[in-house]
Amino acid sequence: MRKMNPARTLFAGALLVLASTSSVISGEGPRNVDTDHLFTPPAERQAWEDRARFLRQQILFSTGLSPMPERTPLNPRVTGKIETPDYTVENVAIETLPGFFLCGNLYRPKGKTGPFPGIIVAHGHWDNGRLHVEADVPEAAPPPAPPGKRRADLVAIGANLARQGHVVFAYDMVGYNDTNQVPKHREFAKDLRCWSWGVSLFGLQTWNSIRALDYVESLPDVDKTRLGMTGASGGGTQTFILAAIDERIKVAVPVNMISSHMQGGCLCENAPGLRVGTDNVEIGALMAPRPLLLVAATGDWTKDVPRLEWPVIRKIYQLYGAAENTAVAQFNYEHNYNKPSREAMYAWFGRWFLKDTEVSHFKEQPHQLNPKAMRIWTEKDPMPATALTQTQLIDELIRRAQQRVAAIDPADDASLQKFKQLMRPALQYSLNVHAPGEIKDLPASGPEGGKPLLIVSTGDTAELQQAASTNYRTFTLKLDPITESLEKLAFSTNYKVAFDSTYNRTPLGDRVQRIVDAIAFIKQSTKQAQVAIIADGQAGLWTLFARAIEPGNGACLIDSAQLDASNEDVFLASLYAPGLRNFGAIRSAVLLGTPGPLAIHNTADKHLFSALKINQPTIIFRVSRLNDQQKLDWIKSQTPK
């Protein structure tokens, strides 16, 4: 089994070794949703907390939630209410963003005194979503795991938790029941703009979970210090993801999901960039030291959790002296959220929220609820006319991303420094390029004591190199062009292919990492603080990104290859990285490289740089393409004697 040591990260000053044409990170082979991957816990708490900060930001960036979007009014509307002797059920819709409605059922205790703990419940890919009701197989089933795959009564969860003294909001997965403005998960990814704008179904569902928690937290009968979450399968993914990034979740029970070899088989569980260098087990460990119960089954991918995955998570809890805050319960069934699993969950919430450790108090009681009466939209209360279509929703999410980037566009030196603090990490997360690593076979020519010059290209640079070597210590980095198309991934019927950038650095990130490594190597080997750079062809813009991460500080001449940065299509091939446009793409890379002299030539008529708010005299743009002598003349004019 391949292992990832969390100490080998940006925060620990690790060196990432990377070939220029593969999607391999830290010595791993290419991964997919089913690749074995189990992190190795660090020995020290500080190393883990550094790693945890890094991972939380990686999750937030990959979901399009960094910076965090504006929390607009939820405008909750109740379209129906059911009364039982022990609890009530309200049919509720909340507006998680203007024009998008998240629907669910709010269960409240009767005959008890609040304020109560608040629990949100996410469902997985059950046929009827949050309203799925199905008879359980016998509790005392002998091995092997009996038939009855995916058995669950999801309505029973809200009913029993409410009886026990919790307020519960069970809400829809996107595309299920009443939350049907996005009808099919696979269709969402076919709008290719999503990939480079950091818009994903996974991100939308994570945002819905945040807003669902906002809603429960706002209720007057809820204790804001006792908030929890549970869900099975895809709902388990939503549970441990929200618990990882939102510390309001004080107790969590992800069911039949966390494992080291199956990470989630749907678009709604795989955001580009999410698991590069990490896995669900490590993400689950971000809950520490808050109470976490893992529920597992012998008949699905969680079969090894008690002996393999959970002990690793427990080691993180031990770093906090809180080993008793995590536990595992496994049952001999196939993939499910059945009665034994639910009762383990009830008892866990009872222990931590109700201070009741008597397990017999949490045996499940039957309910008589009719799922048909728990729907939100009816003929009397239809979905509002303001509801967005899927295309309108994607348009709105992209517009909001554009607004967040525009809001921090620098106008002076002070705002430029703030811009750099926010955007350089964002670019690193997009490209998954971090600490400079080892580099080999970087040919050099020219005088040993000459000023260093790096030539980066996807083509032949022999003549330029020869001319430059007269006066410069010239290093040459030859990179393969990128020929892959994002379109084939988005439309692939093979989910392992479609989720490639969830687990692997993109070809663009590979090449940028290689250039970052080269710049750092040249600085170290020549003992020079400044490295001049000439980059041609596709490698021009790759170098622009590398310079933004590892500033060469010397003059940099970039061939933009007639790029029209206002054309969405250019970000779907040689310039594809998750959320790159959400970061600000080329425009932001230009600003991050300041104050070193920069010239971009061979530009298209439609360019995005003419509207820069901040005056940067060291940045120039030329429509015409420079020849080799002109390139060297400009470098010489910008190089200190």
Beta strands, then each sheet from edge to edge (+ up, - down):
strand 1: 3-4
strand 2: 38-39
strand 3: 77-83
strand 4: 87-97
strand 5: 100-109
strand 6: 116-122
strand 7: 167-171
strand 8: 222-232
strand 9: 249-255
strand 10: 292-299
strand 11: 326-334
strand 12: 444-445
strand 13: 451-457
strand 14: 472-478
strand 15: 531-535
strand 16: 553-559
strand 17: 598-601
strand 18: 619-621
sheet 1: 1+ 2+
sheet 2: 3+ 4- 5+ 7- 6- 8- 9-
sheet 3: 10+ 11+
sheet 4: 12+ 14- 13- 15- 16- 17- 18-
end
